Amino acid sequence: MNHPPARLAWIVWGLGSLVYLAAFFQRVAPAVMTDQLMAEFSLGGAALGNLSAFYFYAYVAMQIPTGLLADRWGPRRLMVAGTAVAAAGGALFALAPGFGLAATGRLLVGASAGVGFVSMLKLSSHWIAPRRFALVSGLLLMMGLIGGVFAGVPLRLAVDAYGWRPVMAAFAALTGMLALAIWLVVRDDPTERGYASHFRHADEAPHEHASVLASLAHVLSYRNIWLLMLVPAGFSGTVLTFAGLWGVPWLRQVHGLDAKAAAAITSTMLVAWGIGGPLLGAWSTRLGRRKPLYIGSGVVALLGWLAVVWLPLPLPLLVVTLAVVGFASGNIIIGFAWAKESVPLRLMGTASGVTNMGPLMGGMILQPAVGWMLDRRWAGALSGGARLYDADAWTSGFALLATAVAISLVFVTFARESFCRQAA
């Protein structure tokens, strides 16, 4: 039996990856709507951070259940259900008359969109050759970041033209259509289409596994899983906090840019992040080691954040520095491949769910934390109902980003090298 033709494999992968694109769009969309959300719901910095972070609260909480369900139920059913609920949550957010229902909508979107990345890692292990796993993981991150780019200048232009509520409602409708397409086209394993699977244990019953608690306990018995969950909280969480919420208002209030220029700069950071993911993942595979490149790129990210926060960089150099930080922060793809190699392949879904908590935990903690620091230094200035913060307030808030990256860099030094070999 032959493996599936490349065209079919990439169609399946492509449809599934759109779930992650939609999830990432929703993740960073508030960044270009901060003024509107602050004014419409009468929010301060900490409250706005919490409204955005409701996505992360639910997303993080769902990662372990998602990994377990991906192992036991299969990614297709999980993605269809998750995408349908994400569409409903997006519609609720778009139509919400007050903070409570808006937060509930964000919560539903985060909980259901959380299935996308882990399900796609599981799907990829069946449809894509193992030697390309780090590459397709990076490409998946790039698909997500394409969603992030659409949530930058294009979303801002659409919001200016039509208002944030109609635009978010339209996106919710598109998300519902994606759920139907996945149900019709995607299958968990190539054997369901008459082809050989790339999954090493394809001769097992598809979802015949140990109990949920036993699988989770087994995964958590590996020290690397704990470390590789915590490390991305700094590297990825800082990018999600800056590009996903606070970068646009900082660029507007400190550097005097308009909303579209500020959104373009944060989108540049996301594009660099998307490029860095597959390249750093592929380079680590070619090197035959995960740890050196993870540490080296982490040092680059730390130096970049120190420069952004404390040096008076001219705007062109600031843009370049943010792009370099974004590229280096794509190192989280090394961590996903490393985590997969640290446990038996049958536990990959659960391990991926646990480690995928890290990047979102960073955003969950840092987005409201930066807002809280801003509110502490707020001098009372308002513009159109939205709070204005001075440069000192922004420095105190963004100091948390550099601190988080420094902590992550320490954690990664304690992880055990896999040498790009799958654990037995």
C-alpha positions as CSV (number, residue, x, y, z in Angstrom):
1,M,0.0,0.0,0.0
2,N,1.4,3.4,-1.0
3,H,1.5,6.5,1.1
4,P,-1.1,9.2,0.0
5,P,-0.1,11.4,-2.9
6,A,1.4,14.7,-1.9
7,R,-1.5,16.7,-3.3
8,L,-4.1,14.9,-1.1
9,A,-1.9,15.0,2.0
10,W,-1.4,18.8,1.6
11,I,-5.2,19.4,1.0
12,V,-6.0,17.6,4.2
13,W,-3.2,19.4,6.0
14,G,-4.2,22.8,4.5
15,L,-7.9,22.6,5.5
16,G,-6.9,21.6,9.0
17,S,-4.3,24.4,9.2
18,L,-7.0,26.9,8.5
19,V,-8.4,26.1,11.9
20,Y,-5.2,27.4,13.4
21,L,-5.2,30.4,11.1
22,A,-8.7,31.3,12.4
23,A,-7.6,30.7,16.0
24,F,-4.6,33.0,15.6
25,F,-6.8,35.7,13.9
26,Q,-9.1,35.7,17.0
27,R,-6.1,35.6,19.3
28,V,-4.5,38.9,18.1
29,A,-7.6,40.7,16.7
30,P,-8.0,42.9,19.8
31,A,-4.7,44.6,19.2
32,V,-6.2,46.8,16.4
33,M,-9.4,47.4,18.3
34,T,-8.1,48.6,21.7
35,D,-9.5,52.1,21.4
36,Q,-13.0,50.8,20.4
37,L,-13.1,48.1,23.0
38,M,-11.9,50.5,25.8
39,A,-14.4,53.1,24.8
40,E,-17.4,50.8,24.2
41,F,-17.0,48.7,27.3
42,S,-15.4,51.5,29.5
43,L,-12.3,49.5,30.2
44,G,-8.9,50.3,31.7
45,G,-5.6,48.6,30.8
46,A,-6.0,45.6,33.2
47,A,-9.6,45.1,32.2
48,L,-8.8,45.2,28.5
49,G,-5.9,42.8,29.1
50,N,-8.4,40.4,30.8
51,L,-10.9,40.7,28.0
52,S,-8.3,39.7,25.5
53,A,-6.8,37.1,27.9
54,F,-10.2,35.3,28.3
55,Y,-9.2,33.6,25.0
56,F,-6.0,32.4,26.7
57,Y,-7.6,31.3,29.9
58,A,-9.9,28.9,28.1
59,Y,-7.2,27.9,25.5
60,V,-4.7,26.9,28.2
61,A,-7.3,25.0,30.2
62,M,-8.3,23.0,27.1
63,Q,-4.8,21.9,26.1
64,I,-4.5,18.8,28.2
65,P,-8.1,17.7,27.4
66,T,-7.4,18.4,23.7
67,G,-4.3,16.3,23.7
68,L,-6.0,13.4,25.4
69,L,-9.0,13.7,23.1
70,A,-6.8,13.9,20.0
71,D,-5.2,10.6,21.1
72,R,-8.5,8.9,21.8
73,W,-11.1,10.4,19.5
74,G,-9.0,11.5,16.5
75,P,-8.3,15.0,15.2
76,R,-11.1,15.2,12.6
77,R,-14.1,15.1,15.0
78,L,-12.2,17.3,17.5
79,M,-11.5,20.0,14.9
80,V,-15.1,20.0,13.5
81,A,-16.6,20.4,17.0
82,G,-14.0,23.0,18.0
83,T,-14.4,25.1,14.9
84,A,-18.2,25.1,15.1
85,V,-18.1,26.3,18.8
86,A,-15.5,28.9,17.8
87,A,-17.9,30.3,15.2
88,A,-20.6,30.5,17.9
89,G,-18.2,32.2,20.3
90,G,-17.1,34.7,17.7
91,A,-20.6,35.6,16.9
92,L,-21.4,36.1,20.6
93,F,-18.4,38.4,21.0
94,A,-19.4,40.4,17.9
95,L,-23.0,40.9,19.2
96,A,-22.3,41.3,22.9
97,P,-24.0,44.4,24.5
98,G,-21.6,44.4,27.5
99,F,-18.3,43.1,28.9
100,G,-19.7,39.9,30.4
101,L,-21.1,38.5,27.2
102,A,-18.0,39.7,25.2
103,A,-15.8,37.9,27.7
104,T,-17.9,34.8,27.4
105,G,-17.6,34.9,23.6
106,R,-13.8,35.2,23.9
107,L,-13.8,32.3,26.4
108,L,-15.8,30.1,24.0
109,V,-13.5,31.0,21.1
110,G,-10.4,30.3,23.1
111,A,-11.7,26.9,24.5
112,S,-12.7,25.7,21.0
113,A,-9.9,27.2,18.9
114,G,-7.5,25.5,21.3
115,V,-8.0,22.2,19.5
116,G,-6.4,23.5,16.3
117,F,-2.7,23.3,16.9
118,V,-2.6,20.0,18.8
119,S,-5.1,18.3,16.4
120,M,-2.9,19.4,13.5
121,L,0.2,18.0,15.1
122,K,-1.6,14.7,15.5
123,L,-3.0,14.8,12.0
124,S,0.5,15.6,10.6
125,S,2.0,12.6,12.2
126,H,-0.4,10.4,10.1
127,W,-0.4,12.3,6.8
128,I,3.2,13.7,6.6
129,A,6.5,11.8,6.6
130,P,8.2,11.9,10.1
131,R,11.4,13.6,8.6
132,R,9.2,16.6,7.8
133,F,7.5,16.9,11.2
134,A,9.6,19.9,12.4
135,L,9.1,21.6,9.0
136,V,5.3,21.2,8.9
137,S,5.1,22.2,12.5
138,G,6.8,25.5,11.6
139,L,4.6,25.8,8.5
140,L,1.6,25.4,10.8
141,L,2.8,28.3,12.9
142,M,3.3,30.3,9.7
143,M,-0.4,29.6,8.8
144,G,-1.4,30.9,12.2
145,L,0.7,34.0,11.7
146,I,-0.9,34.6,8.4
147,G,-4.1,34.8,10.4
148,G,-2.3,37.2,12.7
149,V,-1.3,39.4,9.7
150,F,-4.9,39.5,8.5
151,A,-5.7,40.7,12.1
152,G,-3.4,43.6,11.6
153,V,-3.7,46.2,8.8
154,P,-6.5,44.4,6.8
155,L,-8.6,44.1,10.0
156,R,-8.0,47.7,10.9
157,L,-9.0,48.9,7.5
158,A,-12.1,46.7,7.6
159,V,-13.0,48.0,11.2
160,D,-12.5,51.6,10.0
161,A,-14.8,51.0,7.1
162,Y,-17.6,48.8,8.6
163,G,-17.1,48.8,12.4
164,W,-15.6,46.1,14.6
165,R,-18.9,44.2,15.2
166,P,-19.9,43.5,11.6
167,V,-16.4,42.5,10.7
168,M,-16.1,40.0,13.6
169,A,-19.6,38.6,12.9
170,A,-18.6,38.0,9.2
171,F,-15.4,36.2,10.4
172,A,-17.5,34.0,12.7
173,A,-19.7,33.0,9.7
174,L,-16.6,32.0,7.7
175,T,-15.4,29.9,10.6
176,G,-18.7,28.0,10.6
177,M,-18.2,27.2,6.9
178,L,-14.7,25.9,7.6
179,A,-16.2,23.4,10.1
180,L,-18.4,21.9,7.4
181,A,-15.5,21.7,4.9
182,I,-13.3,19.8,7.4
183,W,-16.1,17.3,8.1
184,L,-16.5,16.6,4.4
185,V,-12.8,16.3,3.4
186,V,-10.5,15.6,6.3
187,R,-9.9,12.1,7.7
188,D,-7.8,11.0,10.7
189,D,-5.6,8.6,8.8
190,P,-4.7,7.9,5.2
191,T,-5.9,4.3,5.6
192,E,-9.5,5.7,5.6
193,R,-8.7,6.8,2.0
194,G,-7.1,3.6,1.0
195,Y,-3.4,4.7,1.5
196,A,-0.6,3.7,3.9
197,S,-0.2,5.8,7.0
198,H,3.0,7.6,8.1
199,F,2.1,6.8,11.7
200,R,4.5,4.3,13.2
201,H,1.7,2.4,15.0
202,A,-0.9,2.4,12.2
203,D,-1.4,-1.3,12.7
204,E,-2.9,-0.6,16.1
205,A,-6.6,0.1,16.6
206,P,-6.9,3.8,15.8
207,H,-7.9,5.1,19.2
208,E,-7.1,2.2,21.5
209,H,-5.1,3.7,24.3
210,A,-4.6,3.7,28.0
211,S,-7.0,5.5,30.3
212,V,-7.0,9.3,30.2
213,L,-5.4,9.7,33.6
214,A,-2.8,7.0,32.9
215,S,-1.8,8.8,29.6
216,L,-1.5,12.1,31.3
217,A,0.4,10.7,34.3
218,H,2.8,9.0,31.9
219,V,3.5,12.2,29.9
220,L,4.0,14.2,33.1
221,S,6.5,11.8,34.3
222,Y,9.0,13.2,31.7
223,R,11.0,16.2,33.0
224,N,11.4,17.5,29.5
225,I,7.7,17.9,29.1
226,W,7.5,20.2,32.1
227,L,10.4,22.3,31.0
228,L,9.3,22.5,27.4
229,M,5.9,23.6,28.5
230,L,7.3,26.5,30.6
231,V,10.0,27.7,28.2
232,P,7.7,29.0,25.5
233,A,5.7,31.1,28.1
234,G,8.5,33.7,27.8
235,F,9.5,33.4,24.1
236,S,6.0,33.1,22.7
237,G,4.1,34.8,25.4
238,T,6.0,38.1,24.9
239,V,5.2,38.1,21.1
240,L,1.5,37.4,21.8
241,T,1.4,40.2,24.4
242,F,3.2,42.8,22.2
243,A,1.8,41.9,18.7
244,G,-1.5,40.6,20.1
245,L,-2.5,43.5,22.2
246,W,-0.2,46.2,23.5
247,G,2.2,46.9,20.6
248,V,-0.2,49.0,18.6
249,P,-1.2,51.4,21.4
250,W,2.5,51.7,22.5
251,L,3.6,52.6,19.0
252,R,0.8,55.1,18.7
253,Q,1.3,56.7,22.1
254,V,5.1,56.6,22.4
255,H,6.2,56.8,18.8
256,G,3.3,58.9,17.4
257,L,2.3,56.5,14.6
258,D,-1.2,56.1,13.3
259,A,-3.1,52.9,13.8
260,K,-2.4,51.4,10.4
261,A,1.3,52.0,10.6
262,A,1.4,50.6,14.1
263,A,-0.5,47.5,13.0
264,A,1.9,47.0,10.0
265,I,4.9,47.0,12.4
266,T,3.3,44.4,14.7
267,S,2.4,42.4,11.7
268,T,6.0,42.5,10.6
269,M,6.9,40.9,13.9
270,L,4.4,38.2,13.3
271,V,5.6,37.5,9.8
272,A,9.2,37.2,11.1
273,W,7.9,34.8,13.8
274,G,6.2,32.7,11.1
275,I,9.4,32.6,9.0
276,G,11.6,31.8,12.0
277,G,9.5,28.8,13.1
278,P,10.0,26.4,10.1
279,L,13.6,27.6,9.5
280,L,14.7,27.2,13.1
281,G,12.9,23.8,13.3
282,A,14.5,22.6,10.1
283,W,18.0,23.9,11.1
284,S,17.8,22.1,14.4
285,T,16.9,18.8,12.6
286,R,19.8,19.3,10.2
287,L,22.1,20.0,13.2
288,G,20.9,16.8,14.9
289,R,20.4,18.6,18.2
290,R,17.6,20.8,19.7
291,K,19.3,22.5,22.6
292,P,22.0,24.7,21.1
293,L,19.8,26.5,18.6
294,Y,17.0,26.9,21.2
295,I,19.4,28.6,23.6
296,G,21.1,30.6,20.9
297,S,17.9,32.0,19.5
298,G,16.7,32.7,23.0
299,V,19.7,34.8,23.7
300,V,19.0,36.8,20.6
301,A,15.3,37.3,21.7
302,L,16.4,38.5,25.1
303,L,18.9,41.0,23.8
304,G,16.3,42.3,21.4
305,W,13.7,42.9,24.1
306,L,16.2,44.6,26.3
307,A,16.9,47.0,23.4
308,V,13.2,47.6,22.6
309,V,12.4,48.3,26.2
310,W,15.3,50.5,27.3
311,L,17.1,51.9,24.3
312,P,15.9,55.0,22.5
313,L,16.0,53.2,19.1
314,P,15.1,55.2,16.0
315,L,12.0,53.9,14.3
316,P,13.7,52.0,11.4
317,L,16.1,50.2,13.8
318,L,13.1,49.5,16.2
319,V,11.3,47.8,13.3
320,V,14.3,45.7,12.5
321,T,14.8,44.8,16.1
322,L,11.2,43.7,16.5
323,A,11.5,41.6,13.4
324,V,14.7,39.9,14.7
325,V,12.9,39.2,18.0
326,G,10.0,37.7,16.2
327,F,12.2,35.5,14.1
328,A,14.2,34.3,17.1
329,S,11.0,33.6,19.0
330,G,10.0,31.1,16.3
331,N,12.3,28.8,18.3
332,I,9.2,27.4,20.0
333,I,8.9,25.1,17.0
334,I,12.1,23.5,18.1
335,G,10.4,22.9,21.5
336,F,7.4,21.2,19.9
337,A,9.6,18.7,17.9
338,W,11.8,18.2,21.0
339,A,8.7,17.4,23.2
340,K,7.4,14.9,20.6
341,E,10.8,13.2,20.7
342,S,10.8,13.1,24.5
343,V,7.9,10.7,24.8
344,P,6.7,7.5,23.0
345,L,4.9,8.4,19.7
346,R,1.6,7.0,20.9
347,L,1.5,9.8,23.6
348,M,2.3,12.6,21.1
349,G,-1.2,14.2,21.3
350,T,-1.1,14.4,25.1
351,A,2.4,15.6,25.2
352,S,1.7,18.3,22.5
353,G,-1.4,19.4,24.5
354,V,0.7,19.8,27.6
355,T,3.6,21.7,25.9
356,N,1.2,23.8,23.9
357,M,-0.1,25.3,27.2
358,G,3.2,27.2,27.6
359,P,3.0,29.8,24.8
360,L,-0.6,30.6,25.7
361,M,0.2,30.7,29.4
362,G,2.6,33.5,28.6
363,G,-0.1,35.5,26.9
364,M,-2.6,34.7,29.6
365,I,-0.4,36.1,32.3
366,L,1.5,38.9,30.5
367,Q,-1.4,40.6,28.7
368,P,-3.3,41.6,31.9
369,A,0.0,42.0,33.8
370,V,1.2,44.6,31.4
371,G,-2.2,46.3,31.6
372,W,-2.0,46.3,35.4
373,M,1.4,47.9,35.3
374,L,0.1,50.6,32.9
375,D,-2.9,51.3,35.1
376,R,-0.6,51.8,38.1
377,R,1.3,54.5,36.2
378,W,-1.7,56.1,34.5
379,A,-1.8,59.9,34.9
380,G,-5.5,60.2,34.1
381,A,-5.3,61.1,30.4
382,L,-8.1,60.0,28.0
383,S,-8.7,60.2,24.3
384,G,-12.2,59.3,23.0
385,G,-12.8,57.2,26.2
386,A,-9.5,55.2,25.9
387,R,-6.7,55.6,28.3
388,L,-3.4,57.2,27.3
389,Y,-0.1,56.2,29.0
390,D,3.2,58.0,29.1
391,A,6.6,56.5,28.1
392,D,7.6,55.6,31.7
393,A,4.3,53.6,32.2
394,W,5.1,51.7,29.0
395,T,8.6,51.0,30.1
396,S,7.4,49.6,33.4
397,G,4.9,47.4,31.6
398,F,7.2,46.1,29.0
399,A,9.9,45.3,31.5
400,L,7.8,42.2,32.2
401,L,8.5,41.0,28.7
402,A,12.3,41.0,29.0
403,T,12.0,39.4,32.5
404,A,9.8,36.6,31.1
405,V,12.3,35.8,28.3
406,A,15.2,35.7,30.7
407,I,13.4,33.2,32.9
408,S,12.6,31.0,29.8
409,L,16.2,31.1,28.8
410,V,17.2,29.7,32.2
411,F,14.6,26.9,32.0
412,V,15.7,25.6,28.6
413,T,19.3,25.0,29.9
414,F,17.9,22.2,32.1
415,A,16.1,20.2,29.4
416,R,17.6,16.9,28.2
417,E,18.8,16.8,24.6
418,S,16.9,14.4,22.3
419,F,19.4,14.4,19.4
420,C,16.4,14.5,17.1
421,R,15.6,10.9,17.9
422,Q,12.1,9.6,18.9
423,A,11.8,8.1,22.3
424,A,10.9,4.4,22.4
